[in-house]
């Protein structure tokens, strides 16, 4: 497998096999991350293309020695954020609250540890408001700190913390409620 | 949950973002609160599921066509000179350049391109369709 340094070197020397290998290494990952944010196949494809077009433009100035994925992830996050805001200027930021209130009546003593499986967790994640979903994904799947999530989403740190706490509470409540059905 | 229970504190405890004093308080509370111990176990499971997706999202077939378009965009950017080179650029014949299939199938492609570049040969562009025909004709798929 090519290292990032090798890919960058080849691309900066104008070698097409360098960019071809970069696509092989990262195109699917960019698509999956975009899809996880926007949850729409066609939009995710368009966004993947846009991310990689920007990559072409940015590669000449990319500092060798830096890893590629954090840079690609930042471009993907920014473009998805812009896309979601363009689609819905008043993003439903707090819609998860209602869900938490509805599900909040369960008796905690009845909530057992369950093996929900990734499919159910993923389905519940898809139902979160977009910004909350992005915050959860950046925190738990990309391993970003709270401060890094705040920077990525252009939100105050306190807001990010609120989103994360509320969305995880919502997920927990939803998954427990689904089990009762 | 009793009034002293704090869902946010449980999450923060799991994430390790509490101060030592706060951590001690939560642990003291957990000792005496079954509901919070159960909630903590549930959060632990949830965090694990979020951080370990069991299966990667399938990618659509259209990504293959997207790759071709992106390679064409790459070639165009190189030709237009909008990509300043960090090192002297090798003369890469266009017909060798773009295909992912070629890159996959031929580990020594860099050496081949270097050789052709040194020889200064330029071949007419075949395009991606022509390249794929060449690959099929040569039986190059391994």
Interface residues (C-beta under 8 A of the other chain):
Chain A: X9 X12 X13 X14 X15 X16 X17 X19 X20 X21 X23 X24 X27 X28 X31 X32 X35 X36 X41 X45 X48 X49 X52 X53 X56 X57 X59 X60 X64 X108 X109 X111 X112 X113 X114 X115 X116 X117 X118 X119 X121 X122 X125 X136 X140 X141 X146 X164 X165 X168 X169 X171 X172 X175 X176
Chain B: X1 X7 X8 X11 X17 X34 X35 X36 X38 X39 X41 X42 X43 X44 X45 X46 X47 X49 X50 X51 X52 X53 X54 X55 X56 X57 X59 X60 X62 X63 X66 X67 X69 X70 X71 X73 X74 X75 X77 X78 X82 X83 X84 X85 X86 X87 X89 X90 X92 X96 X97 X98 X99 X100 X102 X103 X104 X109 X110 X113
